[in-house]
Amino acid sequence: MEFSKIISVGGKPGLFKVISQSKNAIIVQGINDTKRVAINATQNVSLLENIAIYTYEEDLPLLEVFKAMSEKTNGEKVISHKESGNKLTSFFAEVLPNYDDERVYTSNIKKIIQWFNILIDAGIDFSAVTEENTAKEAE
């Protein structure tokens, strides 16, 4: 599965893999199931590779955050996104100690952790995914 083709759709739970595009819609398939859905061009869609996390030095791509989480857990799932806010922020601070806690909210951390667990369930090995690979796959 190509990291460069994984998206989040506003208002829909979970993550999706882009299958194809048309003039007015994107055809996607759920990561955890085989349902295909047409996403209208007016819906809010975010490519995971374009998302970055605020740190005190520079914005860190989400892929780098996922790699740090994978290294910490040896490629296993992390804590549940339904844990308390304090547990979520303390875990995230262990993984990414220099994140900007004024601009990265608990709701953002919850979503990142949920996405990470979905991708681990889908079988993505973050130690094998590199930015160069995703750039080549996109071409």
mmCIF file of the C-alpha atoms, coordinates in Angstrom:
data_MODEL
# 
_entry.id   MODEL 
# 
loop_
_atom_site.group_PDB 
_atom_site.id 
_atom_site.type_symbol 
_atom_site.label_atom_id 
_atom_site.label_alt_id 
_atom_site.label_comp_id 
_atom_site.label_asym_id 
_atom_site.label_entity_id 
_atom_site.label_seq_id 
_atom_site.pdbx_PDB_ins_code 
_atom_site.Cartn_x 
_atom_site.Cartn_y 
_atom_site.Cartn_z 
_atom_site.occupancy 
_atom_site.B_iso_or_equiv 
_atom_site.pdbx_formal_charge 
_atom_site.auth_seq_id 
_atom_site.auth_comp_id 
_atom_site.auth_asym_id 
_atom_site.auth_atom_id 
_atom_site.pdbx_PDB_model_num 
ATOM 1   C CA . MET A 1 1   ? 0.000   0.000  0.000   1.00 0.00 ? 1   MET A CA 1 
ATOM 2   C CA . GLU A 1 2   ? 1.384   3.377  -0.997  1.00 0.00 ? 2   GLU A CA 1 
ATOM 3   C CA . PHE A 1 3   ? 1.482   5.992  1.759   1.00 0.00 ? 3   PHE A CA 1 
ATOM 4   C CA . SER A 1 4   ? 1.194   8.702  -0.891  1.00 0.00 ? 4   SER A CA 1 
ATOM 5   C CA . LYS A 1 5   ? -2.320  7.492  -1.833  1.00 0.00 ? 5   LYS A CA 1 
ATOM 6   C CA . ILE A 1 6   ? -3.845  7.382  1.648   1.00 0.00 ? 6   ILE A CA 1 
ATOM 7   C CA . ILE A 1 7   ? -6.365  10.102 2.470   1.00 0.00 ? 7   ILE A CA 1 
ATOM 8   C CA . SER A 1 8   ? -8.640  11.267 5.231   1.00 0.00 ? 8   SER A CA 1 
ATOM 9   C CA . VAL A 1 9   ? -12.114 12.509 4.318   1.00 0.00 ? 9   VAL A CA 1 
ATOM 10  C CA . GLY A 1 10  ? -13.824 15.108 6.451   1.00 0.00 ? 10  GLY A CA 1 
ATOM 11  C CA . GLY A 1 11  ? -17.014 13.735 8.004   1.00 0.00 ? 11  GLY A CA 1 
ATOM 12  C CA . LYS A 1 12  ? -16.124 10.097 7.333   1.00 0.00 ? 12  LYS A CA 1 
ATOM 13  C CA . PRO A 1 13  ? -14.408 7.888  9.915   1.00 0.00 ? 13  PRO A CA 1 
ATOM 14  C CA . GLY A 1 14  ? -11.238 6.001  9.058   1.00 0.00 ? 14  GLY A CA 1 
ATOM 15  C CA . LEU A 1 15  ? -8.754  6.272  6.245   1.00 0.00 ? 15  LEU A CA 1 
ATOM 16  C CA . PHE A 1 16  ? -9.110  5.600  2.536   1.00 0.00 ? 16  PHE A CA 1 
ATOM 17  C CA . LYS A 1 17  ? -6.906  4.534  -0.356  1.00 0.00 ? 17  LYS A CA 1 
ATOM 18  C CA . VAL A 1 18  ? -7.328  6.429  -3.641  1.00 0.00 ? 18  VAL A CA 1 
ATOM 19  C CA . ILE A 1 19  ? -8.306  4.035  -6.429  1.00 0.00 ? 19  ILE A CA 1 
ATOM 20  C CA . SER A 1 20  ? -8.963  6.465  -9.279  1.00 0.00 ? 20  SER A CA 1 
ATOM 21  C CA . GLN A 1 21  ? -10.131 9.962  -10.121 1.00 0.00 ? 21  GLN A CA 1 
ATOM 22  C CA . SER A 1 22  ? -12.770 11.401 -12.353 1.00 0.00 ? 22  SER A CA 1 
ATOM 23  C CA . LYS A 1 23  ? -13.711 14.957 -13.236 1.00 0.00 ? 23  LYS A CA 1 
ATOM 24  C CA . ASN A 1 24  ? -16.057 15.453 -10.272 1.00 0.00 ? 24  ASN A CA 1 
ATOM 25  C CA . ALA A 1 25  ? -15.135 12.720 -7.797  1.00 0.00 ? 25  ALA A CA 1 
ATOM 26  C CA . ILE A 1 26  ? -12.427 10.545 -6.320  1.00 0.00 ? 26  ILE A CA 1 
ATOM 27  C CA . ILE A 1 27  ? -13.014 6.800  -6.079  1.00 0.00 ? 27  ILE A CA 1 
ATOM 28  C CA . VAL A 1 28  ? -11.654 5.509  -2.778  1.00 0.00 ? 28  VAL A CA 1 
ATOM 29  C CA . GLN A 1 29  ? -11.577 2.229  -0.905  1.00 0.00 ? 29  GLN A CA 1 
ATOM 30  C CA . GLY A 1 30  ? -11.644 1.950  2.867   1.00 0.00 ? 30  GLY A CA 1 
ATOM 31  C CA . ILE A 1 31  ? -8.356  0.820  4.413   1.00 0.00 ? 31  ILE A CA 1 
ATOM 32  C CA . ASN A 1 32  ? -10.089 -1.671 6.736   1.00 0.00 ? 32  ASN A CA 1 
ATOM 33  C CA . ASP A 1 33  ? -12.726 -2.934 4.302   1.00 0.00 ? 33  ASP A CA 1 
ATOM 34  C CA . THR A 1 34  ? -13.236 -3.406 0.584   1.00 0.00 ? 34  THR A CA 1 
ATOM 35  C CA . LYS A 1 35  ? -16.077 -0.907 0.165   1.00 0.00 ? 35  LYS A CA 1 
ATOM 36  C CA . ARG A 1 36  ? -15.525 1.563  -2.628  1.00 0.00 ? 36  ARG A CA 1 
ATOM 37  C CA . VAL A 1 37  ? -17.025 5.009  -2.332  1.00 0.00 ? 37  VAL A CA 1 
ATOM 38  C CA . ALA A 1 38  ? -17.144 8.055  -4.589  1.00 0.00 ? 38  ALA A CA 1 
ATOM 39  C CA . ILE A 1 39  ? -15.989 11.179 -2.763  1.00 0.00 ? 39  ILE A CA 1 
ATOM 40  C CA . ASN A 1 40  ? -17.478 14.364 -4.187  1.00 0.00 ? 40  ASN A CA 1 
ATOM 41  C CA . ALA A 1 41  ? -15.059 17.144 -5.147  1.00 0.00 ? 41  ALA A CA 1 
ATOM 42  C CA . THR A 1 42  ? -16.734 19.448 -2.614  1.00 0.00 ? 42  THR A CA 1 
ATOM 43  C CA . GLN A 1 43  ? -15.836 17.243 0.380   1.00 0.00 ? 43  GLN A CA 1 
ATOM 44  C CA . ASN A 1 44  ? -12.789 18.048 2.491   1.00 0.00 ? 44  ASN A CA 1 
ATOM 45  C CA . VAL A 1 45  ? -10.022 15.566 1.572   1.00 0.00 ? 45  VAL A CA 1 
ATOM 46  C CA . SER A 1 46  ? -6.491  15.505 3.031   1.00 0.00 ? 46  SER A CA 1 
ATOM 47  C CA . LEU A 1 47  ? -3.560  13.438 1.771   1.00 0.00 ? 47  LEU A CA 1 
ATOM 48  C CA . LEU A 1 48  ? -1.701  12.083 4.797   1.00 0.00 ? 48  LEU A CA 1 
ATOM 49  C CA . GLU A 1 49  ? 1.652   12.833 3.162   1.00 0.00 ? 49  GLU A CA 1 
ATOM 50  C CA . ASN A 1 50  ? 0.714   16.553 3.084   1.00 0.00 ? 50  ASN A CA 1 
ATOM 51  C CA . ILE A 1 51  ? -0.050  16.755 6.816   1.00 0.00 ? 51  ILE A CA 1 
ATOM 52  C CA . ALA A 1 52  ? 2.630   18.043 9.182   1.00 0.00 ? 52  ALA A CA 1 
ATOM 53  C CA . ILE A 1 53  ? 2.846   18.436 12.954  1.00 0.00 ? 53  ILE A CA 1 
ATOM 54  C CA . TYR A 1 54  ? 3.946   21.697 14.559  1.00 0.00 ? 54  TYR A CA 1 
ATOM 55  C CA . THR A 1 55  ? 7.194   21.500 16.529  1.00 0.00 ? 55  THR A CA 1 
ATOM 56  C CA . TYR A 1 56  ? 9.268   24.275 18.064  1.00 0.00 ? 56  TYR A CA 1 
ATOM 57  C CA . GLU A 1 57  ? 11.892  24.015 15.297  1.00 0.00 ? 57  GLU A CA 1 
ATOM 58  C CA . GLU A 1 58  ? 9.993   23.202 12.087  1.00 0.00 ? 58  GLU A CA 1 
ATOM 59  C CA . ASP A 1 59  ? 6.905   21.382 10.917  1.00 0.00 ? 59  ASP A CA 1 
ATOM 60  C CA . LEU A 1 60  ? 7.465   17.620 10.931  1.00 0.00 ? 60  LEU A CA 1 
ATOM 61  C CA . PRO A 1 61  ? 5.760   15.497 8.223   1.00 0.00 ? 61  PRO A CA 1 
ATOM 62  C CA . LEU A 1 62  ? 3.202   13.026 9.545   1.00 0.00 ? 62  LEU A CA 1 
ATOM 63  C CA . LEU A 1 63  ? 5.196   10.146 8.042   1.00 0.00 ? 63  LEU A CA 1 
ATOM 64  C CA . GLU A 1 64  ? 8.132   11.030 10.331  1.00 0.00 ? 64  GLU A CA 1 
ATOM 65  C CA . VAL A 1 65  ? 5.810   11.053 13.345  1.00 0.00 ? 65  VAL A CA 1 
ATOM 66  C CA . PHE A 1 66  ? 4.452   7.635  12.336  1.00 0.00 ? 66  PHE A CA 1 
ATOM 67  C CA . LYS A 1 67  ? 8.015   6.324  11.974  1.00 0.00 ? 67  LYS A CA 1 
ATOM 68  C CA . ALA A 1 68  ? 8.880   7.575  15.476  1.00 0.00 ? 68  ALA A CA 1 
ATOM 69  C CA . MET A 1 69  ? 5.743   5.909  16.862  1.00 0.00 ? 69  MET A CA 1 
ATOM 70  C CA . SER A 1 70  ? 6.620   2.682  15.057  1.00 0.00 ? 70  SER A CA 1 
ATOM 71  C CA . GLU A 1 71  ? 10.165  2.704  16.455  1.00 0.00 ? 71  GLU A CA 1 
ATOM 72  C CA . LYS A 1 72  ? 8.855   3.271  19.980  1.00 0.00 ? 72  LYS A CA 1 
ATOM 73  C CA . THR A 1 73  ? 6.407   0.362  19.741  1.00 0.00 ? 73  THR A CA 1 
ATOM 74  C CA . ASN A 1 74  ? 8.519   -1.932 17.502  1.00 0.00 ? 74  ASN A CA 1 
ATOM 75  C CA . GLY A 1 75  ? 5.873   -1.828 14.772  1.00 0.00 ? 75  GLY A CA 1 
ATOM 76  C CA . GLU A 1 76  ? 2.988   -2.687 17.118  1.00 0.00 ? 76  GLU A CA 1 
ATOM 77  C CA . LYS A 1 77  ? -0.190  -0.717 17.785  1.00 0.00 ? 77  LYS A CA 1 
ATOM 78  C CA . VAL A 1 78  ? 0.003   2.131  20.304  1.00 0.00 ? 78  VAL A CA 1 
ATOM 79  C CA . ILE A 1 79  ? -2.436  3.049  23.065  1.00 0.00 ? 79  ILE A CA 1 
ATOM 80  C CA . SER A 1 80  ? -6.091  3.463  22.171  1.00 0.00 ? 80  SER A CA 1 
ATOM 81  C CA . HIS A 1 81  ? -7.241  6.844  20.911  1.00 0.00 ? 81  HIS A CA 1 
ATOM 82  C CA . LYS A 1 82  ? -10.057 6.572  23.480  1.00 0.00 ? 82  LYS A CA 1 
ATOM 83  C CA . GLU A 1 83  ? -7.663  6.947  26.435  1.00 0.00 ? 83  GLU A CA 1 
ATOM 84  C CA . SER A 1 84  ? -7.771  10.093 28.577  1.00 0.00 ? 84  SER A CA 1 
ATOM 85  C CA . GLY A 1 85  ? -6.306  13.295 27.206  1.00 0.00 ? 85  GLY A CA 1 
ATOM 86  C CA . ASN A 1 86  ? -3.466  13.231 29.737  1.00 0.00 ? 86  ASN A CA 1 
ATOM 87  C CA . LYS A 1 87  ? -2.382  9.722  28.683  1.00 0.00 ? 87  LYS A CA 1 
ATOM 88  C CA . LEU A 1 88  ? -2.530  10.668 25.004  1.00 0.00 ? 88  LEU A CA 1 
ATOM 89  C CA . THR A 1 89  ? -0.473  13.847 25.424  1.00 0.00 ? 89  THR A CA 1 
ATOM 90  C CA . SER A 1 90  ? 2.111   12.148 27.648  1.00 0.00 ? 90  SER A CA 1 
ATOM 91  C CA . PHE A 1 91  ? 2.525   9.329  25.104  1.00 0.00 ? 91  PHE A CA 1 
ATOM 92  C CA . PHE A 1 92  ? 2.835   11.832 22.264  1.00 0.00 ? 92  PHE A CA 1 
ATOM 93  C CA . ALA A 1 93  ? 5.410   13.827 24.254  1.00 0.00 ? 93  ALA A CA 1 
ATOM 94  C CA . GLU A 1 94  ? 7.485   10.636 24.614  1.00 0.00 ? 94  GLU A CA 1 
ATOM 95  C CA . VAL A 1 95  ? 7.368   10.033 20.857  1.00 0.00 ? 95  VAL A CA 1 
ATOM 96  C CA . LEU A 1 96  ? 7.825   13.664 19.797  1.00 0.00 ? 96  LEU A CA 1 
ATOM 97  C CA . PRO A 1 97  ? 9.229   15.642 22.754  1.00 0.00 ? 97  PRO A CA 1 
ATOM 98  C CA . ASN A 1 98  ? 9.576   18.927 20.842  1.00 0.00 ? 98  ASN A CA 1 
ATOM 99  C CA . TYR A 1 99  ? 6.001   19.180 19.520  1.00 0.00 ? 99  TYR A CA 1 
ATOM 100 C CA . ASP A 1 100 ? 4.320   22.544 20.021  1.00 0.00 ? 100 ASP A CA 1 
ATOM 101 C CA . ASP A 1 101 ? 1.733   21.829 22.711  1.00 0.00 ? 101 ASP A CA 1 
ATOM 102 C CA . GLU A 1 102 ? 0.046   25.195 22.151  1.00 0.00 ? 102 GLU A CA 1 
ATOM 103 C CA . ARG A 1 103 ? -0.746  24.475 18.501  1.00 0.00 ? 103 ARG A CA 1 
ATOM 104 C CA . VAL A 1 104 ? -1.156  20.676 18.563  1.00 0.00 ? 104 VAL A CA 1 
ATOM 105 C CA . TYR A 1 105 ? -4.380  19.926 20.423  1.00 0.00 ? 105 TYR A CA 1 
ATOM 106 C CA . THR A 1 106 ? -5.452  16.732 22.158  1.00 0.00 ? 106 THR A CA 1 
ATOM 107 C CA . SER A 1 107 ? -7.991  16.163 19.373  1.00 0.00 ? 107 SER A CA 1 
ATOM 108 C CA . ASN A 1 108 ? -5.122  16.221 16.833  1.00 0.00 ? 108 ASN A CA 1 
ATOM 109 C CA . ILE A 1 109 ? -3.139  13.713 18.896  1.00 0.00 ? 109 ILE A CA 1 
ATOM 110 C CA . LYS A 1 110 ? -6.199  11.478 19.195  1.00 0.00 ? 110 LYS A CA 1 
ATOM 111 C CA . LYS A 1 111 ? -6.655  11.478 15.411  1.00 0.00 ? 111 LYS A CA 1 
ATOM 112 C CA . ILE A 1 112 ? -2.947  10.771 14.759  1.00 0.00 ? 112 ILE A CA 1 
ATOM 113 C CA . ILE A 1 113 ? -2.980  7.830  17.162  1.00 0.00 ? 113 ILE A CA 1 
ATOM 114 C CA . GLN A 1 114 ? -6.195  6.485  15.632  1.00 0.00 ? 114 GLN A CA 1 
ATOM 115 C CA . TRP A 1 115 ? -4.743  6.762  12.108  1.00 0.00 ? 115 TRP A CA 1 
ATOM 116 C CA . PHE A 1 116 ? -1.512  5.061  13.181  1.00 0.00 ? 116 PHE A CA 1 
ATOM 117 C CA . ASN A 1 117 ? -3.421  2.103  14.639  1.00 0.00 ? 117 ASN A CA 1 
ATOM 118 C CA . ILE A 1 118 ? -5.560  1.804  11.483  1.00 0.00 ? 118 ILE A CA 1 
ATOM 119 C CA . LEU A 1 119 ? -2.442  1.749  9.305   1.00 0.00 ? 119 LEU A CA 1 
ATOM 120 C CA . ILE A 1 120 ? -0.727  -0.844 11.525  1.00 0.00 ? 120 ILE A CA 1 
ATOM 121 C CA . ASP A 1 121 ? -3.851  -3.031 11.298  1.00 0.00 ? 121 ASP A CA 1 
ATOM 122 C CA . ALA A 1 122 ? -3.671  -2.628 7.496   1.00 0.00 ? 122 ALA A CA 1 
ATOM 123 C CA . GLY A 1 123 ? -0.119  -3.984 7.526   1.00 0.00 ? 123 GLY A CA 1 
ATOM 124 C CA . ILE A 1 124 ? 1.977   -0.908 6.767   1.00 0.00 ? 124 ILE A CA 1 
ATOM 125 C CA . ASP A 1 125 ? 5.597   -1.252 7.868   1.00 0.00 ? 125 ASP A CA 1 
ATOM 126 C CA . PHE A 1 126 ? 6.799   2.286  8.544   1.00 0.00 ? 126 PHE A CA 1 
ATOM 127 C CA . SER A 1 127 ? 10.442  1.200  8.744   1.00 0.00 ? 127 SER A CA 1 
ATOM 128 C CA . ALA A 1 128 ? 10.231  0.286  5.045   1.00 0.00 ? 128 ALA A CA 1 
ATOM 129 C CA . VAL A 1 129 ? 8.381   3.438  3.931   1.00 0.00 ? 129 VAL A CA 1 
ATOM 130 C CA . THR A 1 130 ? 10.572  6.372  2.937   1.00 0.00 ? 130 THR A CA 1 
ATOM 131 C CA . GLU A 1 131 ? 9.737   9.739  1.462   1.00 0.00 ? 131 GLU A CA 1 
ATOM 132 C CA . GLU A 1 132 ? 11.760  8.902  -1.649  1.00 0.00 ? 132 GLU A CA 1 
ATOM 133 C CA . ASN A 1 133 ? 9.702   5.730  -2.156  1.00 0.00 ? 133 ASN A CA 1 
ATOM 134 C CA . THR A 1 134 ? 6.430   7.629  -1.873  1.00 0.00 ? 134 THR A CA 1 
ATOM 135 C CA . ALA A 1 135 ? 7.683   10.259 -4.316  1.00 0.00 ? 135 ALA A CA 1 
ATOM 136 C CA . LYS A 1 136 ? 8.712   7.595  -6.844  1.00 0.00 ? 136 LYS A CA 1 
ATOM 137 C CA . GLU A 1 137 ? 5.427   5.741  -6.423  1.00 0.00 ? 137 GLU A CA 1 
ATOM 138 C CA . ALA A 1 138 ? 3.516   8.952  -7.098  1.00 0.00 ? 138 ALA A CA 1 
ATOM 139 C CA . GLU A 1 139 ? 5.247   9.443  -10.466 1.00 0.00 ? 139 GLU A CA 1 
# 
